[in-house]
């Protein structure tokens, strides 16, 4: 937990110096007033400045937000980061112009960034929090695409009477495929291979 003590003519001035050092907004810190400013004799002699302690809040949502903002600042990419704290899940949505670079080929860059953020947020923490990164609703669109793909390839496997092998996918996308087809009684699905080349096989039932 990062803490600084600052001195200023007023409490607000001292607080502002602390905020500037951390590069954060007022609601991202805890402020303790250590000394109130006071005027000495005749308002001149023995004037005492204000002294405050500024503590940077340390919770999973703040850690994720700070990390992502520092990454995007280094990359010189304007991104609006919004973190939603949903009990055991942190959902981070990112918006901005030309964010395709953050998604990458079939979401590979986004998944890699998500992996790094999860590591950083949960480092040295007793209670783990899962962090899901999204770019302007990309994951929902990708899920819908995979569901349609699953249905189309399942129909193909049934019609041709032989198995269809999908391209390698990560565990999250494989789960979407399995879930989309689990209610069908004419085909079955299973995964084969080793990560990161593990893939789904859709086979017709005899």
Secondary structure, 3 states (H helix, E strand, C coil): CCEEEEEECCHHHHHHHHHHHHCCCHHHEEEEEEECCECCECCCECCECEEEEEEECCCHHHHHHHHHHHHHHHHCCCCEEEEEEECCEEEEEEECCCCHHHHCHHHHHHHHHHHHHHHHHHCCCCCCCEEEEEECCHHHHHHHHHHHHHHHHHHHHHHHCCCEECCCCCHHHHHHHHHHHCCCCCEEEEEECCCCCCEEEEEECC
